[in-house]
Amino acid sequence: MIMEIHTVTRSQRRYVSIFLLSAIVTMAFAVTHYSIPEEMEEGSVVSNLATDLGLDVKALNKRKVRLEIMANKKYLEVNKETGDLYIQERMDREILCASKTTCFLKLDAIIENPIRMFNIELEIMDINDNAPEFRRDVIHLDISESTAAGERFSLTNAFDPDVGTNSIKTYFLSENEHFAIEIQSGRDGSKFTDLILTKSLDREEQALHNLILTAVDGGVPARSGTASIIVRVLDTNDNSPQFEKESYTINLTENSPIGSLVVKLNAKDADEGSNSDIVYSFSLYTSEKTQETFSLNPENGEIRVKEMINYEDFRIYDMEIVATDKGVNSLSGKCKVRILITDMNDNHPEISIKSFTSPVKEDIAVGTVIAVVSVSDKDSGENGQIDIDISDELPFTLKESSDNYYELVVSEPLDREKVPEYDITFTVTDRGKPPLSDNETMTLELLDINDNVPQFPQSFYTIKVVENNAPGALLSSLTAHDPDLHENQYLVYFIIEKEIANTSMSMLFSINPENGNLYALKTFDYEIEKEFLFHIEARDSGVPPLSSNVTVHIIIMDQNDNTPLIVSPWRAHGSVVEEKIPRSTDKGTLIAKVIAIDTDSVHNSRITYQFLQNTDATLFSLDQYNGEIRTMRMFSYRDSRHQRLVVIAKDNGEPSLSATVTIKLSTVETALKTYADLTEVPLEYDIFSDLNLYLVIGLGSVSFLLLITILVTIVLKCQKAKPSKAAPPCRNSVISERNSTIADSTLVSNDAYWYSLFLAETRKGKLVVRQPVPKGARYIVSSIPRSTGLTETSDSAASTLQYSK
């Protein structure tokens, strides 16, 4: 029974011819036969197995239908939902049945409940899917030009894995005039061919023949495969090898590296094949020494250096080279080679240190020889001439003492502190081409000498020290540097002795001898000592020792440690100053002048004055800078007869210090007559520049004035006071219990004020002198600004103090 089924899978139409052969055997099993072409795609349906076997499609899954294939791979599978038998893996007939003309695949279909087994036989039919193929794409044939016509040559046949009509059917040969083919069949039906020479070959006309052999199968459409046949015409050995020249002359430098190419000889043979293959060799006329020195490559004719060549041993090498072909009846050719050895600069110059002195002292004299060297070179001519050099930056020079001997001489003074050692490199160079050189380095060390004095960073040090410092306080560190080494570098510091007011500097200051730390040994007082000037010396420990000194200026800085002292108006300690003034005093009249002094520095001693207590603030004013107390208006009947003024004098320090004075003023109706006309006499004076001098003069003056005051007081008590006719009473007079008069910045006072006023006025830059009035009735004390000339006296700047005898 034959059935045809048309199935479409994966949008492709496939045709499957199914042959169903049914047979009843004793076991009641049926054999189902299918035929399919090879190379069907995966998923293609072969047939509906359920229909062919008469099975219910719906029961396939429940009855667990499966295929048992007698092969390594499972090429078919059953769709349990539809009952279709489909291709699971592509089948290639040439792989499954490579050596068979027919190809069958057997398998069993098994179902359960109840168990049944169906035999299935699948025939895989061949298609023309393989083209004929030669085992070799190129077939080489060597045919001698002497081969006679009609000679047969076997060719490699083509192979086609397909069978039947799809296998190889015939062969074709490309057109040519020398060759043809003859096709023959084997017992198994295969086709093969022979190449037949139809016409004699001539290598000189055509040495190579290229043919194309084509194999065609019987499939529809037919497939074919080709192979290239290359026929090489073999030559006969009728030509001998020939060199390009009969003789060669070659120049070779001595000491050429082993293996260096000297020359490559090239002989040519017009023949081909083994007849043109050439072998090179030395002839019997070539010496053994030459063959030991040079090697000859028998295949390519290269002559290379075999061992070191020395110009002094051999200068010329002669050799004869034979070129022989490899033909049956070999032929040969000859040539001569002469190698001339040329000399080269192959010896380095040499340097030898004959004498060398190191270390040397840095003060070594210029011109001293410190080394002797010699040079040599085994070469001759310019290759043996030597130049020797050292660096131009070194303080040395080379002098030739004799042939190839040189002395190294000191050319400049040496300084170890700049360069502690020198690396001296001697370079020797010959005059060959290219020049060869060599060098030798030696190190020259310098020994230190004590040739550097200690150096301070500064030549003058100004150190400020605040007074009232603690004894032992560190003032500064004065460190010097010495570039020498070892003991020449070790420094010791000390103060150069100097006495000030019978006091040695070492009693005031101390310096650490090892590190230069400067200390104060006492507490300084700015009011006593303001500055010190001395020298410190740094000395090294060399032999002989070297030293240097530096000037140190110690400036004592002031602190506000002195309270202002009120010297005017004068009063006993803790007492109140009492003054009497007329009630008719005009506005702006000078009532009193408070004068305070401060022994601190200018900044700290600047005094300002203020009222600490004032009975009537509308009646008196106080100038904060000069301490003058003046009336701001005239007295009225309502004003009290007694006025109390407390004045405070404050310095400019931080914090400020102060002193106070209390002045009790009483008004009276009458006034003593005053001298309105006071004589100012131009005076010559010297400017005091030292407070100590002021004190000495002041003390002497106080002693003298005290004596005068006592005498005058006795005289006055014995006499009755009378008004002076020369000076009538005026409204600007001020009368005190001490017979003092202040008028227009002129103060007439007892001698008790002299010393205090002297100190106060001189600190303000004025000169205070004492001058008698022409009649001798009183003393006049004048304060003159220091900048005033000897012939000028300012009315506003000068104050005169008159004293009544």
Phi, psi and omega in degrees: 000131182240132179233146176242128182233130177256121182232137177250119179230135180056044176061019177239145178265125178238145178250126180235124175264121184245124176252119180253117178245120182249140179216145178256118180251176183297333181271000181067020177270142179256145176253119180258131185244130178235147174234126179223151174285153177291166174066025174291148183288154178297136181095350179292139182273128177278311180189170174270103186295323181298318180292316183295326182266356179073038182254154177281123183298324184289340183264359183298316184291322182286327182271006171055059178291140179207162181247137173245113186254136179275062180203169182285332183244155180260098185275336183240159178207153181255132173278110186289349180270323184249342182083008180284141172261116187232164181282121177265330180216138182300139182246130177250116183298326182292336177273320183286321183226067188298319188253015184244149177278332175243154185221117178238144176238118183260142179207161181240137173255125185239134174231160182242169176058066352276165181288130174222150181230134180239131177271131181235137178235122183249117177265126180259117185266142183284144170235160183278076182253007179230133177270154175302145184217131177276147179294331175232131180288331181237128178249119182261132176230128175255116182236123180293144179295347180269000181294137183279155179293148182095353178293137181257144179227123180289140178244152177291127181279162179273164182229134177230116183292344177291165183236169176067224182291342180280353180279181185296136182251319184201172178234152175228146178242138179298154184293137175197168184258355185250337188228155174214170180237157176229123184268134178230155181247142177271176180295329181272009178088358180288154181251139173215167187220158174242146176265129184244128176282114182264342182215138182300149182263152176227110185296327182291332177280312181209114184274345185219136178237128178251120181238155178240122177254126184242131176252133183235134178268179184258014180288169177234113356287159183285146176245155183218162175218151184234159173219146180265131178251118178252116180255116178258127181275120182278138183268159171265150185280091181235011178229137178267153178296146180227130175280159179293323177226157179282332180216150180231138174239124187231134175264129182230130180281139178297160181062023174298142183300145176298133183096355180294141179282125177270308179198153175243114180274142182227112175254145182240146178230126183291343178288177179233171179067215180295340179289339179255355176286130188244141174242130181259146180202158174284143174279172180292346182274359179270129184292158178295323179300319179294318180291332176284331183275326183236151177246148179238123178281117185291343184268318184245000176075018179280130174257122182234160179288129183258327176214168185300140182252130180242123182299326182289340180273301180225138180251338182226135175236125177248139179211156177238130185248133179248133176249120184236133178277174185255022178292167179300313172257084188296145176241158184218163175220159186229157171208160179250142180233129175241125180250120179259124181271129178252143182286152177219163180279086188250009178240124178285142173295151182239148179233141181227130178274110180275325181206140180205129181249120177201135002277169176228158179288149184291343179264023178303142186288146175295136182099356180286136178275126181245349180202150174232128181232155176233153181230154180204158177209129183285343179287170180238171181066215179295331178294340181257357178277132190239140171244137180240138183217157168230169182296139178291342182279352181274147179278043181224161177219157179254135177233133180280120181269325177201186182301119176063018174241135183226147178250137175265118188241141175290124183252344180220155177298142180259151179220110182296329182292335177270311180227109183285336180204158181236132170264107185259117181252119175269124179245124178246135183223132176272177185255021177288173179235110356285154181290148175250151184217165176209163180214159178218131182244135174227151184252125178256120178262144180252135176269141184281143168236161183278081184242012179233126178280150175301142182237127172274148177299331180231153176269345182216128180246130174248118183241124180263130182234126178284133181301163183068026179292161179279137175301137181090005181290142177283122181269315181191169176242114182255101185247128176257164180235138177232116184286357179289179183247159170055229184294335177290347183256341183286124187249148175234133183250142173203161182269130175286122186298138176205133182261134174234117181054048178063020177242127180283149178299327181292346175275340182260324186227157178221144179234137176289120185293344184265321184240358176079015177288128182258129183238152172267133182264351181216171176270128183263148179238118184301325183288344180256313183224126186255338182198159176222143178229118180209179184239145174242135183246137173248126185231132178277177184254019179287176178233113352287154181289149176243150184213164173211157181231164181225146180271132180243125179248109179266122178249122179276123181268136185285145167243152180281080184243011180235131180278140177304145179243121180276119182253347178211134358289146183286140174206157176293158185302119177082357182271168181258137177277127179247130180231148175242134180226150178288148179288343181273015182297135181285165174295135179087005181287137177286117183268314181202162178227118179270126180237123178235148177237152180223125185279001175288181182293174186303315182296314182284339185265007179287118188259138170234149186242142178214152172284124172270330177210133182218120184300318179226108185291345181269356187259326184232149175234153181232124175284121187289345183260320182252356174076015181281132177254120182233160177280141177266345177199176177278155178291146175241171183292342180279339183292142179293150179286340181241127179240137180244121180241127174246117183252132176251133177251119184242138177274181186259014182285176181228105359284158183281150176248158186212165174217154182234157174221140180251127180242125176254118182257135176236134180265142179231163183272330183248163180219148176288154177287142179240159177277110182282327182262111179247140185265127174255122184253128174298133185237150170263138184213161173246145180276125178280132183249000183221131181296328179298321178295323177300316183296318180298312180296320181297316181297319179295320181293320180299318179297318181292316182292327179297319178295315180298319183298318179298316180295316181296319181299319179296317181295318183294322180293334179276345182248158178263133182291132180234144177293146180273136179280340184284340183225097178294157181300144176226163184287343184268011182276147176238125184247131177236168180293342179261020181054044179263146178225127178239119181211123178052053178062018175250123184251117175263117190222162171288168181295347182293335179277346193303306185295315182298316180293325179300314181293316184296315184289322181291328177292337179270009176087019180246158178255129182252123179232161182241124189226129177285148175288150183310322180281350180078014183282328184219170170257146177243123176253118183249136173251121185241133176303141183296336182276355183284138178292171183286339185255000181238140176221119181281131180295324183278336184267336185269139175239137183240132179251119180255139180236130182268129178284000000 
